[in-house]
Amino acid sequence: MQTQRPTILKNVAPATGHWLALRLVGDVAKKSPRSAIGAIVYVITGAVRQRQDVISGGSFSSQNDLTLHFGLGAATKTDKVEIKWPDGSSENVAIPGIDRKLTVIEGKGRSEVAS
């Protein structure tokens, strides 16, 4: 078996457009896993509706980042962020701004700046 060295890639393109990153925290008391695996998030900006799901492993012996990253393009705000939690409940979340990473805790209806 031949061993290969890892490759590191660096994005050198200038940043254009806006973004939003969400890290979800489920409420174990409500039967959702703390990692929120199984949650579905919809982000609406103007006529664009995006969906992402919180999933676990990507392939054998690997783990995906549980933070969901949304590209917003020229949009300067979100019109609506809806989360369908693994326990079946739905929640609309107030987003204080974009171009940041936020933590959303199930049942709070709001987001907090991620640490």
Disulfide bonds with the S-S distance in Angstrom:
none
